[in-house]
Amino acid sequence: MKAGDVLHLTRAASPQFARPIFFRLIKVRAELHTYDGWTWIDGYQLDEKGDAIARRELFVLKAGVRAQLPPPRTRPKVPARQALRRR
């Protein structure tokens, strides 16, 4: 896990994720001592479009954390005539 990774957190990471979430990692809090195999992570919970909706600090089981590709970001489509006018 490294800063910028998008993680998919489910019950495998912690019982608190009965409803899975996507999470963009800011940092792993390695300086905090925890139970073996567990860690604290800081980052942003993401919505279905990949936008940050909440800053969170989470306690998770490392073996249950899954890296994901970020949700696709879509750009609004501009009609061809408007695109030409912008030039």
TISEMI-484046 format. One record per residue: residue in three letters; chain; y, x, z of N, C-alpha, C in turn. Coordinates in Angstrom, 3 decimals. Atoms other than C-alpha are relative to their C-alpha. Example, Ala and Ser with C-alpha at 12.3 -4.5 7.8 and 13.67 -1.06 7.14 Angstrom:
// residues 2
+------+------+----------+----------+----------+----------+----------+----------+----------+----------+----------+
: code : unit :     n.py :     n.px :     n.pz :    ca.py :    ca.px :    ca.pz :     c.py :     c.px :     c.pz :
+------+------+----------+----------+----------+----------+----------+----------+----------+----------+----------+
:  Ala :    A :   -1.190 :    0.890 :    0.000 :   -4.500 :   12.300 :    7.800 :    1.200 :    0.900 :    0.000 :
:  Ser :    A :   -1.190 :   -0.820 :   -0.060 :   -1.060 :   13.670 :    7.140 :    1.090 :   -0.770 :    0.730 :
+------+------+----------+----------+----------+----------+----------+----------+----------+----------+----------+
// end
This chain:
// residues 87
+------+------+----------+----------+----------+----------+----------+----------+----------+----------+----------+
: code : unit :     n.py :     n.px :     n.pz :    ca.py :    ca.px :    ca.pz :     c.py :     c.px :     c.pz :
+------+------+----------+----------+----------+----------+----------+----------+----------+----------+----------+
:  Met :    A :   -1.180 :    0.845 :    0.000 :    0.000 :    0.000 :    0.000 :    1.238 :    0.886 :    0.000 :
:  Lys :    A :   -1.253 :   -0.733 :    0.043 :    3.413 :    1.276 :   -0.955 :    1.153 :   -0.970 :   -0.242 :
:  Ala :    A :   -1.184 :    0.845 :    0.163 :    6.949 :   -0.105 :   -1.044 :    0.071 :   -0.532 :   -1.425 :
:  Gly :    A :   -0.098 :    0.643 :    1.307 :    7.425 :   -2.569 :   -3.885 :   -1.261 :   -0.723 :   -0.430 :
:  Asp :    A :    1.250 :    0.683 :    0.351 :    3.779 :   -3.651 :   -4.053 :    0.105 :   -1.486 :    0.324 :
:  Val :    A :    0.122 :    1.426 :   -0.288 :    3.147 :   -7.385 :   -4.286 :   -1.406 :   -0.223 :    0.526 :
:  Leu :    A :    1.279 :    0.213 :   -0.670 :    0.387 :   -8.417 :   -1.900 :   -0.341 :   -1.482 :    0.021 :
:  His :    A :    0.478 :    1.365 :   -0.149 :   -1.711 :  -11.570 :   -1.837 :   -0.683 :   -0.056 :    1.358 :
:  Leu :    A :    0.512 :    0.072 :   -1.362 :   -2.308 :  -12.443 :    1.801 :   -0.716 :   -1.326 :    0.218 :
:  Thr :    A :    0.843 :    1.167 :   -0.245 :   -5.138 :  -14.838 :    2.659 :   -0.582 :    0.120 :    1.402 :
:  Arg :    A :    0.672 :   -0.058 :   -1.304 :   -7.320 :  -15.552 :    5.705 :   -0.708 :    1.328 :    0.217 :
:  Ala :    A :    0.650 :   -1.312 :   -0.146 :   -9.029 :  -12.228 :    4.995 :    0.940 :    1.004 :    0.653 :
:  Ala :    A :   -0.992 :   -0.897 :   -0.596 :   -5.780 :  -10.508 :    6.076 :    0.352 :   -0.426 :    1.424 :
:  Ser :    A :   -0.319 :    0.512 :   -1.335 :   -5.148 :  -12.756 :    9.106 :   -0.216 :   -1.510 :    0.019 :
:  Pro :    A :    0.192 :    1.456 :   -0.087 :   -5.986 :  -16.263 :   10.343 :    1.284 :   -0.792 :   -0.234 :
:  Gln :    A :   -1.254 :    0.711 :    0.207 :   -2.275 :  -17.130 :   10.049 :    0.215 :   -0.412 :   -1.463 :
:  Phe :    A :   -0.172 :    0.310 :    1.424 :   -2.676 :  -17.293 :    6.247 :   -1.043 :   -1.007 :   -0.484 :
:  Ala :    A :    0.870 :    1.089 :    0.454 :   -4.695 :  -20.499 :    6.018 :    0.500 :   -0.466 :   -1.369 :
:  Arg :    A :   -0.609 :    0.233 :    1.319 :   -2.259 :  -21.152 :    3.162 :    0.438 :    1.375 :   -0.501 :
:  Pro :    A :   -0.316 :   -1.345 :    0.481 :   -2.153 :  -17.890 :    1.151 :    1.462 :    0.123 :   -0.447 :
:  Ile :    A :   -1.361 :   -0.279 :    0.447 :    1.196 :  -16.265 :    0.372 :    0.020 :    1.276 :   -0.832 :
:  Phe :    A :   -0.285 :   -1.257 :    0.674 :    2.565 :  -13.581 :   -1.922 :    1.111 :    0.672 :    0.785 :
:  Phe :    A :   -0.875 :   -0.757 :   -0.886 :    4.500 :  -10.814 :   -0.186 :    0.384 :    1.308 :   -0.675 :
:  Arg :    A :   -0.447 :   -1.283 :    0.562 :    6.641 :   -7.947 :   -1.542 :    0.235 :    0.953 :    1.163 :
:  Leu :    A :   -0.015 :   -0.951 :   -1.093 :    6.152 :   -4.937 :    0.708 :    1.256 :    0.873 :   -0.016 :
:  Ile :    A :   -1.094 :   -0.953 :   -0.177 :    9.145 :   -2.985 :    2.030 :   -0.565 :    1.270 :    0.628 :
:  Lys :    A :    0.600 :   -1.176 :   -0.632 :    7.244 :   -0.698 :    4.397 :   -1.135 :   -0.392 :    0.925 :
:  Val :    A :    1.076 :    0.125 :   -0.977 :    4.139 :   -0.249 :    6.513 :    0.520 :    0.656 :    1.273 :
:  Arg :    A :   -0.537 :   -0.498 :   -1.270 :    5.097 :    0.204 :   10.169 :   -1.029 :    0.896 :    0.685 :
:  Ala :    A :    1.018 :   -0.926 :   -0.501 :    2.828 :    3.219 :   10.820 :    0.313 :    0.506 :    1.404 :
:  Glu :    A :   -0.373 :   -0.517 :   -1.326 :    4.792 :    4.183 :   13.943 :   -0.436 :   -0.916 :    1.131 :
:  Leu :    A :    0.460 :    0.936 :   -1.027 :    3.544 :    1.085 :   15.787 :   -1.512 :    0.131 :    0.180 :
:  His :    A :    1.434 :   -0.128 :   -0.284 :    0.159 :    1.545 :   17.462 :   -0.616 :   -1.389 :    0.132 :
:  Thr :    A :    0.657 :    1.310 :    0.030 :   -2.222 :   -1.353 :   16.873 :   -1.502 :    0.176 :    0.180 :
:  Tyr :    A :    1.455 :   -0.047 :   -0.022 :   -5.894 :   -2.237 :   16.984 :   -0.487 :    0.701 :   -1.258 :
:  Asp :    A :    0.566 :   -0.727 :    1.130 :   -8.103 :   -0.183 :   14.680 :   -0.163 :   -0.932 :   -1.200 :
:  Gly :    A :    0.121 :    0.774 :    1.236 :   -7.856 :   -1.479 :   11.101 :    1.138 :   -0.977 :   -0.238 :
:  Trp :    A :   -1.127 :    0.922 :    0.124 :   -4.728 :   -3.567 :   11.723 :    1.302 :    0.778 :   -0.137 :
:  Thr :    A :   -1.300 :   -0.646 :    0.144 :   -1.107 :   -2.766 :   10.848 :    1.116 :   -1.039 :   -0.082 :
:  Trp :    A :   -1.192 :    0.825 :    0.172 :    2.417 :   -4.184 :   10.884 :    0.623 :    0.345 :   -1.346 :
:  Ile :    A :   -0.687 :   -0.226 :    1.275 :    4.154 :   -4.638 :    7.516 :    1.295 :   -0.809 :   -0.027 :
:  Asp :    A :   -1.288 :    0.678 :    0.194 :    7.739 :   -5.565 :    6.621 :    0.160 :   -0.311 :   -1.475 :
:  Gly :    A :   -0.247 :    0.336 :    1.400 :    8.766 :   -7.358 :    3.464 :    0.524 :   -1.405 :   -0.167 :
:  Tyr :    A :   -0.507 :    1.317 :    0.358 :    9.651 :  -10.585 :    1.726 :   -1.120 :   -0.909 :   -0.485 :
:  Gln :    A :    0.909 :    1.011 :    0.519 :    7.588 :  -13.715 :    1.249 :    0.585 :   -0.478 :   -1.316 :
:  Leu :    A :   -0.443 :    0.390 :    1.340 :    7.753 :  -14.769 :   -2.409 :   -0.387 :   -1.441 :   -0.310 :
:  Asp :    A :    0.346 :    1.339 :    0.470 :    7.848 :  -18.206 :   -4.007 :   -0.827 :    0.114 :   -1.279 :
:  Glu :    A :    0.867 :    0.004 :    1.186 :    5.856 :  -19.230 :   -7.086 :    0.640 :    0.688 :   -1.202 :
:  Lys :    A :   -0.686 :   -0.695 :    1.090 :    8.508 :  -17.662 :   -9.369 :    0.137 :    1.496 :    0.265 :
:  Gly :    A :   -0.111 :   -1.409 :   -0.339 :    8.367 :  -14.319 :   -7.566 :    1.308 :    0.360 :    0.674 :
:  Asp :    A :   -1.265 :   -0.236 :   -0.693 :   11.730 :  -14.738 :   -5.822 :   -0.228 :    0.043 :    1.507 :
:  Ala :    A :    0.106 :   -0.108 :   -1.453 :   12.133 :  -13.723 :   -2.172 :    0.580 :   -1.246 :    0.656 :
:  Ile :    A :   -0.483 :    1.194 :   -0.699 :   12.447 :  -16.734 :    0.134 :    0.146 :    0.225 :    1.500 :
:  Ala :    A :   -0.106 :   -0.260 :   -1.434 :   12.064 :  -15.175 :    3.610 :   -0.374 :    1.452 :    0.296 :
:  Arg :    A :    0.336 :   -1.343 :   -0.476 :   12.128 :  -11.741 :    5.235 :   -0.972 :   -0.178 :    1.162 :
:  Arg :    A :    1.015 :    0.173 :   -1.034 :    9.021 :  -11.320 :    7.420 :   -0.555 :    1.339 :    0.451 :
:  Glu :    A :    0.736 :   -1.127 :   -0.567 :    7.281 :   -8.816 :    9.672 :   -1.354 :   -0.571 :    0.393 :
:  Leu :    A :    1.321 :    0.597 :   -0.153 :    3.519 :   -9.427 :    9.653 :   -1.008 :    0.993 :    0.572 :
:  Phe :    A :    1.105 :   -0.768 :   -0.568 :    0.465 :   -8.189 :   11.556 :   -1.243 :   -0.367 :   -0.797 :
:  Val :    A :    1.099 :    0.308 :    0.914 :   -2.453 :   -7.892 :    9.112 :   -1.153 :    0.992 :    0.132 :
:  Leu :    A :    1.189 :   -0.844 :    0.095 :   -5.969 :   -6.513 :    8.755 :    0.067 :    0.717 :   -1.342 :
:  Lys :    A :   -0.169 :   -0.772 :    1.245 :   -5.665 :   -3.701 :    6.191 :   -1.079 :   -0.322 :   -1.033 :
:  Ala :    A :    1.106 :    0.250 :    0.933 :   -9.096 :   -4.411 :    4.664 :    0.130 :   -1.350 :   -0.706 :
:  Gly :    A :   -0.147 :    1.326 :    0.608 :   -8.044 :   -8.018 :    3.918 :    1.191 :   -0.147 :   -0.921 :
:  Val :    A :   -1.199 :    0.057 :    0.843 :   -4.828 :   -7.186 :    2.060 :   -0.378 :    0.334 :   -1.438 :
:  Arg :    A :    0.304 :   -0.204 :    1.418 :   -5.076 :   -7.481 :   -1.735 :    1.293 :    0.194 :   -0.782 :
:  Ala :    A :   -1.160 :   -0.232 :    0.868 :   -2.568 :   -5.976 :   -4.170 :   -0.099 :   -0.937 :   -1.201 :
:  Gln :    A :   -0.062 :    0.913 :    1.130 :   -1.472 :   -8.331 :   -6.940 :    1.021 :    0.507 :   -0.996 :
:  Leu :    A :   -1.086 :   -0.207 :    0.953 :    0.488 :   -8.059 :  -10.111 :    1.095 :   -0.977 :    0.373 :
:  Pro :    A :   -1.059 :    0.938 :   -0.358 :    3.897 :   -9.602 :   -9.540 :   -0.050 :   -1.239 :   -0.877 :
:  Pro :    A :   -0.058 :    1.198 :    0.832 :    4.275 :  -13.192 :  -10.683 :    0.950 :    0.242 :   -1.161 :
:  Pro :    A :   -0.862 :   -0.259 :    1.159 :    5.765 :  -13.195 :  -14.186 :    1.388 :   -0.594 :    0.204 :
:  Arg :    A :   -1.379 :    0.492 :   -0.064 :    9.545 :  -13.527 :  -14.284 :    0.351 :   -0.468 :   -1.399 :
:  Thr :    A :   -0.359 :    0.524 :    1.307 :   10.757 :  -15.693 :  -17.083 :    1.512 :    0.032 :   -0.167 :
:  Arg :    A :   -1.424 :    0.013 :    0.308 :   14.126 :  -15.372 :  -18.759 :    0.301 :   -1.310 :   -0.711 :
:  Pro :    A :   -0.348 :    1.231 :    0.700 :   15.925 :  -18.500 :  -19.889 :    0.123 :    0.270 :   -1.493 :
:  Lys :    A :   -0.072 :   -0.153 :    1.449 :   15.623 :  -18.998 :  -23.612 :    1.378 :   -0.422 :   -0.481 :
:  Val :    A :   -1.305 :    0.289 :    0.587 :   18.871 :  -18.883 :  -25.538 :   -0.241 :   -0.342 :   -1.457 :
:  Pro :    A :    0.171 :    0.335 :    1.416 :   18.983 :  -20.700 :  -28.868 :    0.543 :    1.125 :   -0.880 :
:  Ala :    A :   -0.332 :   -1.098 :    0.893 :   19.257 :  -18.290 :  -31.804 :    1.493 :    0.030 :   -0.354 :
:  Arg :    A :   -1.428 :    0.035 :    0.382 :   22.801 :  -19.441 :  -32.758 :    0.871 :    0.551 :    1.128 :
:  Gln :    A :   -0.783 :   -0.500 :   -1.125 :   24.152 :  -18.743 :  -29.251 :   -0.200 :    1.507 :    0.164 :
:  Ala :    A :    0.281 :   -1.419 :   -0.139 :   22.476 :  -15.343 :  -29.206 :    0.823 :    0.794 :   -1.023 :
:  Leu :    A :   -0.781 :   -0.673 :    1.033 :   24.235 :  -14.419 :  -32.471 :    1.483 :    0.014 :    0.350 :
:  Arg :    A :   -1.425 :    0.088 :   -0.358 :   27.640 :  -15.542 :  -31.148 :    0.363 :    1.023 :    1.061 :
:  Arg :    A :   -0.278 :   -0.926 :   -1.082 :   27.366 :  -13.216 :  -28.187 :    0.286 :    1.412 :   -0.496 :
:  Arg :    A :   -0.150 :   -1.368 :    0.511 :   27.363 :  -10.118 :  -30.372 :    1.391 :    0.294 :   -0.374 :
+------+------+----------+----------+----------+----------+----------+----------+----------+----------+----------+
// end
